[in-house]
Amino acid sequence: MEELAQVKYCLYARKSSESDERQTMSIDSQIKEMKTLAKRDKLEIIDTYKESHSAKISGSRPVFNKLLLDINQAKFNGILTWAPDRLSRNAGDLGMLVDLMDKGKLTQIKTFSQNFSNTPNEKFLLMILCSQAKLENDQKGINVKRGIRAKCEMGWRPGPCPVGFVNRSFAGKKDIAIDPDRGHFVTQMFEKVIEGKSGRQIKKWADEAGFNNKSGKPLTLSQIYKMLADPFYHGEFEYPVGSGIWYKGSHPPLITKNIFNEARKKLVVPPKSKWGSRNVLFRNTFKCASCRATITGEEKFRKRKRQDPKRHVYYQCSKARNRQCKEPMLSEKWLIGALTRYINFMSMHHPQTIKITPKIKIGIETYRKIREQVLLLKDINPDKEPVTFTEYARYVLNEGSDEEKRELVKVFDKTLYINNKEVCSSPIS
């Protein structure tokens, strides 16, 4: 007992947060039992460290790493813990413990039923017990994967079932059944897609019908698209996702595979009219003055009998902040006109707010040279008056490149808003 009385112990308690250690004694229970043992054997506990972390991977536990550092710095020279597997379930952490013992910095590891000191036999026993804990972990991982694979082959997808289904348990048996409150809504969702309804139209319908998710909250647009892409609804599932391994589900389907495939075809946007496939000039450049959401742009193509479809670009509030926002849609031609009027107004009444960027300066000089050359070709002597920003802006908005047009907006160095199809400096308060 004289040797043990000289040992300064740190009480270390750990419980994994993972499911493979659900039966392990809780941290508080470990601490209570080990303090009772310390009082009985008159052991000196300097400090208590506790953490909820898996010991599968070496060096992944911050509290355990601090314990090793404190032992290396001679703050402690003994560890008091419930069992060897509380300290290590991997070869890396075990090696560091044994190394501290070899260096004489760790004198004693005491568990509820065993002692391990710096002797060959006791260190060997410690390594055997910790290696056995690692073996149990590895075997559990293999058994869990085997169990999941067997479950999939029986038709049960691991994890919670999607919206429209419920997990049931009765008489010791489990199965997946159609949710009586939501199942018919999911079926109607796919039918509406086939009818030509968009994702936003389906969301509006779902909100009005009171179709909520399992948490009782309205479905988000991303949730709707995720549901419409889930083959679980017609009776098949892939596990793991992306593996290419498919299983036939044992649950009752909500739709047929043909309905699912037809809905998927409707949701695929043709390459020619794909949103964002071409350059939409002022997309995400302005904000809505009414609700402060971003103004987004969209291409539309009008079919013509003997010519290629005519392209039109329209801008509207994204309604990300207010689904009921009333800001009207405007064409790109109208928006360019509104921006021209705004630039003219600001140049006349608030010229100090216009910050000419280096690119604008280069553009103005280039435009001046072009204007002089055009006048000389017409046998007209060009005047020496400098090109004004307003004159340059009118030229760019009518004949300039998209990059030059976007650069014009930057001279105001602040967000511009759209209010009733006109450009303005601030939102509606």
Secondary structure, DSSP 8 states (H G I E B T S, - for coil): -HHHHT-EEEEEEE--SSGGGTTS--HHHHHHHHHHHHHHHT-EEEEEEEE----SSTT--HHHHHHHHHHHTTS-SEEE-S-HHHH-SSHHHHHHHHHHHHTTS--EEE-SS-EEESSHHHHHHHHHHHHHHHHHHHHHHHHHHHHHHHHHHTT--SS---TTEEEEEETTEEEEEE-TTTHHHHHHHHHHHHTT--HHHHHHHHHHHT-B-TTSSB--HHHHHHHHT-GGGGTEEESSTTS--EEE-SS--SS-HHHHHHHHHHHS--GGG-TTSS--TTTTTEEETTT--BEEEEEEEE--SSS--EEEEEEEE--SS-TT-----EEHHHHHHHHHHHHHHHHHH-GGG----HHHHHHHHHHHHHHHHHHHHTT---------HHHHHHHHHHHS-HHHHHHHHGGG-S-EEEETTEEESS---
